[in-house]
């Protein structure tokens, strides 16, 4: 199984940073799947999320495949050493996207893509 990134963009929307990426995932039998990944980190943690969807060419619509719940995408500011490894403050009104934030987006994107690929391996 291989995945080719078609597009990826990071952008600011009101009080959050978002990453949208599109992939073409090739699975067994030379079947290609269009995968869309969306990750949002908001200054209000409960509005943060990560999702991956697969495009159904027959129905011409997107279907949810996997997700990351908001507590795992959240930007909670927790002191290091208190059991929260993803405690990087990355979203605030007027803040630029930091290198630490970009690294977390990349980590979540890779996790979602891996889970989609694992799901597609189970589809006959």
HUTA-V826077 format. One record per residue. N is the residue number from 1. PHI is phi in whole degrees, -180 to 180 (* if undefined). PSI is psi in whole degrees, -180 to 180 (none if undefined). BURIAL is # if it has 24 or more other C-alpha atoms within 12 Angstrom, else .. Layout:
((N	PHI	PSI	BURIAL) (N	PHI	PSI	BURIAL))
This chain:
((1	*	133	.) (2	-131	154	.) (3	-130	132	#) (4	-116	123	.) (5	-75	125	.) (6	-93	-35	.) (7	-164	146	.) (8	-152	133	.) (9	-142	135	.) (10	-104	135	#) (11	-152	159	.) (12	-97	137	#) (13	-139	112	.) (14	52	-103	.) (15	-112	28	.) (16	-142	165	#) (17	-114	141	#) (18	-131	153	#) (19	-128	128	#) (20	-119	129	#) (21	-136	147	#) (22	-122	139	#) (23	-130	154	#) (24	-112	113	#) (25	-106	122	#) (26	-98	126	.) (27	-115	-177	.) (28	-56	146	.) (29	79	18	.) (30	58	33	.) (31	-90	129	.) (32	-103	139	.) (33	-124	132	#) (34	-88	122	#) (35	-117	133	#) (36	-116	129	#) (37	-117	133	#) (38	-132	127	#) (39	-127	132	#) (40	-129	128	#) (41	-117	117	#) (42	-113	155	#) (43	-67	-18	#) (44	-101	109	#) (45	-51	-42	#) (46	-66	-11	.) (47	-97	7	.) (48	-92	149	#) (49	-166	167	#) (50	-140	130	#) (51	-137	155	#) (52	-133	136	#) (53	-127	152	#) (54	-116	134	#) (55	-83	129	#) (56	-95	107	.) (57	-69	-30	.) (58	-69	-42	.) (59	-94	-9	.) (60	54	49	.) (61	-151	161	.) (62	-90	141	.) (63	-122	132	.) (64	-60	138	.) (65	-116	-59	#) (66	-144	163	#) (67	-150	164	#) (68	-118	122	#) (69	-68	156	.) (70	-58	-34	.) (71	-62	-25	.) (72	-90	-12	#) (73	-107	-10	#) (74	-59	161	#) (75	-112	26	#) (76	-52	135	#) (77	-91	93	.) (78	-113	139	.) (79	-63	139	.) (80	-56	148	.) (81	85	7	.) (82	-109	28	.) (83	82	9	.) (84	-120	98	.) (85	-73	-18	.) (86	-105	37	#) (87	-92	60	#) (88	-109	120	#) (89	-73	111	#) (90	-124	-10	#) (91	-127	131	#) (92	-164	155	#) (93	-58	122	.) (94	83	-1	.) (95	-78	147	.) (96	-83	161	.) (97	-74	117	#) (98	-83	165	.) (99	-62	-37	.) (100	-62	-39	.) (101	-66	-43	#) (102	-61	-39	#) (103	-65	-40	.) (104	-69	-39	#) (105	-60	-45	#) (106	-63	-41	#) (107	-63	-46	.) (108	-67	-39	#) (109	-62	-45	#) (110	-63	-40	#) (111	-63	-47	#) (112	-62	-44	#) (113	-64	-42	#) (114	-60	-42	#) (115	-68	-37	#) (116	-65	-44	#) (117	-62	-41	#) (118	-63	-41	.) (119	-63	-44	.) (120	-67	-28	#) (121	-65	-27	.) (122	-86	-10	.) (123	-85	127	.) (124	-66	none	.))
